[in-house]
Amino acid sequence: MGGSPLRVLVVGAGIAGLAVARALRLAGFRPDVTERQPPDERADTGVYLPGNAVRAMRRLGLDGPLRPLGQVVHRQRFLDAAGSPLCEVNLDALWAGVGECRALPRAELHRVLLTGAGGAVRHGAEVNAVEPLPGRVAVGFTDGTSGEYDLVIGADGPRSSVRTLAALGGPPRPAGQVVYRAVVRGGPRVADWTALLGRRAGFLVAPLGVGRLHCYADEAGTDLPTDPLARLRELFGSYGGPVPAVLAALETVHAERTEEVELGRWFRGRVVLVGDAAHATAPTLAQGAAMALEDAVVLAESLKAAGSVDAALLAYESRRRPRTRWVRDRTRDRNRTRDVPPALRDPLLRGRGGRIFGEHYRLLTGPL
Ligand SMILES: Cc1cc2nc3c(=O)[nH]c(=O)nc-3n(C[C@H](O)[C@H](O)[C@H](O)COP(=O)(O)OP(=O)(O)OC[C@H]3O[C@@H](n4cnc5c(N)ncnc54)[C@H](O)[C@@H]3O)c2cc1C
């Protein structure tokens, strides 16, 4: 069906929406993209892309513009709360033949994807009506405009309104953590992805290049603090390693609850979901961007290869389910280890942690 005059609307210009727009353009389609936020309203945070995310960027022809950004990460180091080593994962070996792992400012990844998508995003246009009709979809926007499409792709995140409006599912459910993130400037020098594992909480930093650090922390629970920076200092004030120097350098911290989306099906009629709208998980394995980018590649390939939209959507969902289910299940496994007291967990990690953590990515290092 590549090159067919299919009228496609992509709802949402996050990682999933922009990647899907790029993949569709490469496959010969000309999608419209609509985004409710104004341009450049992205928080100053970092993102860590494991090897399979970088492979998907290559499949989108965007590895060139990605290469100068952020920093390649070669090693994951796990420490206990005091800063003593527990175990390591050699990322070059784990992702050999797939792609390098890279940490970069999220806004820079967004810029690459926006350019790749052709730049033509209608900002400030929120979808508020989706009506699946035989062979097409009627769509309404909050500014009073409307349109009709042959295919609507809901890339509108974990709280997707497309999902609700197309009766594919309800709100996300809490995954049980509060997560904190920030970009640190003027902090300590940290060469590796470094995580300190405490009791029902963890703190990680990764280099973003030019002296910046991606800082990510989490704790079990669902109550958002009124002052995230004060809460981080309270939670991690007694930690060792690079933590005291990072806490001292922190300025703005973003806090949010983790959410999970698990659906019986990802499409109804001519409405289909991609990215967090279809399968959000807690970001414990840092696989959200990778899954969104892979969705984009596979959906475009399916639309190009299949004889009909219906067959393409079925092929897309069947191909993507095993990998997103793997991420969800391994994320839950990893989150459960938080409840094991460090006195029991840490000796096990000292012996076998590298193998256990590497194993969480086994399926993902295989073909798409
Ligand atoms: C704290 C945290 C840290 C994370 N760290 C990592 C990491 O290091 N590595 C990684 O791979 N993943 C990470 N993730 C996960 C990753 O950020 C997500 O999986 C990814 O951003 C999902 O992209 P998306 O495009 O599906 O959704 P979103 O990024 O949520 O984008 C959805 C877009 O749709 C727009 N939208 C919503 N509703 C409408 C509407 N009705 N009409 C029009 N537009 C609409 C929104 O404004 C938004 O721009 C992290 C997540 C969190 C919460």
The ligand as an SDF file (V2000), in Angstrom:
LIG
                    3D

 53 58  0  0  0  0  0  0  0  0999 V2000
   10.3110    9.8870   34.4970 C   0  0  0  0  0  0  0  0  0  0  0  0
   10.4090    9.1430   33.1980 C   0  0  0  0  0  0  0  0  0  0  0  0
   11.6710    8.8370   32.7070 C   0  0  0  0  0  0  0  0  0  0  0  0
   11.7630    8.1160   31.5030 C   0  0  0  0  0  0  0  0  0  0  0  0
   12.9920    7.8260   31.0390 N   0  0  0  0  0  0  0  0  0  0  0  0
   13.1220    7.1260   29.8950 C   0  0  0  0  0  0  0  0  0  0  0  0
   14.3910    6.8160   29.3610 C   0  0  0  0  0  0  0  0  0  0  0  0
   15.4350    7.2060   29.9230 O   0  0  0  0  0  0  0  0  0  0  0  0
   14.4410    6.0840   28.2140 N   0  0  0  0  0  0  0  0  0  0  0  0
   13.3020    5.6750   27.5640 C   0  0  0  0  0  0  0  0  0  0  0  0
   13.4060    5.0220   26.5300 O   0  0  0  0  0  0  0  0  0  0  0  0
   12.0960    5.9770   28.0380 N   0  0  0  0  0  0  0  0  0  0  0  0
   11.9680    6.6960   29.1810 C   0  0  0  0  0  0  0  0  0  0  0  0
   10.7370    7.0050   29.6330 N   0  0  0  0  0  0  0  0  0  0  0  0
    9.5540    6.5890   28.8780 C   0  0  0  0  0  0  0  0  0  0  0  0
    9.3710    7.4740   27.6530 C   0  0  0  0  0  0  0  0  0  0  0  0
    9.4850    8.8350   28.0250 O   0  0  0  0  0  0  0  0  0  0  0  0
    7.9870    7.2350   27.0320 C   0  0  0  0  0  0  0  0  0  0  0  0
    7.7810    5.8560   26.8490 O   0  0  0  0  0  0  0  0  0  0  0  0
    7.8950    7.9400   25.6920 C   0  0  0  0  0  0  0  0  0  0  0  0
    8.1160    9.3280   25.8440 O   0  0  0  0  0  0  0  0  0  0  0  0
    6.5080    7.7070   25.1140 C   0  0  0  0  0  0  0  0  0  0  0  0
    6.3310    8.5310   24.0260 O   0  0  0  0  0  0  0  0  0  0  0  0
    4.8790    8.7570   23.3990 P   0  0  0  0  0  0  0  0  0  0  0  0
    5.1090    9.5940   22.2040 O   0  0  0  0  0  0  0  0  0  0  0  0
    4.1950    7.4390   23.2780 O   0  0  0  0  0  0  0  0  0  0  0  0
    4.0600    9.5490   24.4960 O   0  0  0  0  0  0  0  0  0  0  0  0
    4.2420   11.0830   25.0300 P   0  0  0  0  0  0  0  0  0  0  0  0
    5.6790   11.4110   25.1530 O   0  0  0  0  0  0  0  0  0  0  0  0
    3.3870   11.1570   26.2340 O   0  0  0  0  0  0  0  0  0  0  0  0
    3.6570   11.9630   23.8530 O   0  0  0  0  0  0  0  0  0  0  0  0
    2.2820   12.0860   23.6300 C   0  0  0  0  0  0  0  0  0  0  0  0
    2.0360   13.4130   22.9250 C   0  0  0  0  0  0  0  0  0  0  0  0
    0.6420   13.4780   22.5620 O   0  0  0  0  0  0  0  0  0  0  0  0
    0.1410   14.7730   22.8670 C   0  0  0  0  0  0  0  0  0  0  0  0
   -1.3070   14.6390   23.0730 N   0  0  0  0  0  0  0  0  0  0  0  0
   -1.9350   14.0290   24.1150 C   0  0  0  0  0  0  0  0  0  0  0  0
   -3.2760   14.0520   23.9350 N   0  0  0  0  0  0  0  0  0  0  0  0
   -3.4980   14.7010   22.7590 C   0  0  0  0  0  0  0  0  0  0  0  0
   -4.6860   15.0210   22.0310 C   0  0  0  0  0  0  0  0  0  0  0  0
   -5.9070   14.6850   22.4700 N   0  0  0  0  0  0  0  0  0  0  0  0
   -4.5680   15.6900   20.8500 N   0  0  0  0  0  0  0  0  0  0  0  0
   -3.3250   16.0350   20.3770 C   0  0  0  0  0  0  0  0  0  0  0  0
   -2.1770   15.7400   21.0380 N   0  0  0  0  0  0  0  0  0  0  0  0
   -2.2470   15.0730   22.2100 C   0  0  0  0  0  0  0  0  0  0  0  0
    0.9200   15.1740   24.1220 C   0  0  0  0  0  0  0  0  0  0  0  0
    0.9280   16.5730   24.2990 O   0  0  0  0  0  0  0  0  0  0  0  0
    2.3070   14.6100   23.8290 C   0  0  0  0  0  0  0  0  0  0  0  0
    3.1230   15.5280   23.1310 O   0  0  0  0  0  0  0  0  0  0  0  0
   10.5970    7.7300   30.8090 C   0  0  0  0  0  0  0  0  0  0  0  0
    9.3450    8.0720   31.3110 C   0  0  0  0  0  0  0  0  0  0  0  0
    9.2400    8.7630   32.4990 C   0  0  0  0  0  0  0  0  0  0  0  0
    7.8730    9.1040   33.0300 C   0  0  0  0  0  0  0  0  0  0  0  0
  1  2  1  0
  2  3  1  0
  2 52  2  0
  3  4  2  0
  4  5  1  0
  4 50  1  0
  5  6  2  0
  6  7  1  0
  6 13  1  0
  7  8  2  0
  7  9  1  0
  9 10  1  0
 10 11  2  0
 10 12  1  0
 12 13  2  0
 13 14  1  0
 14 15  1  0
 14 50  1  0
 15 16  1  0
 16 17  1  0
 16 18  1  0
 18 19  1  0
 18 20  1  0
 20 21  1  0
 20 22  1  0
 22 23  1  0
 23 24  1  0
 24 25  2  0
 24 26  1  0
 24 27  1  0
 27 28  1  0
 28 29  2  0
 28 30  1  0
 28 31  1  0
 31 32  1  0
 32 33  1  0
 33 34  1  0
 33 48  1  0
 34 35  1  0
 35 36  1  0
 35 46  1  0
 36 37  1  0
 36 45  1  0
 37 38  2  0
 38 39  1  0
 39 40  1  0
 39 45  2  0
 40 41  1  0
 40 42  2  0
 42 43  1  0
 43 44  2  0
 44 45  1  0
 46 47  1  0
 46 48  1  0
 48 49  1  0
 50 51  2  0
 51 52  1  0
 52 53  1  0
M  END
$$$$
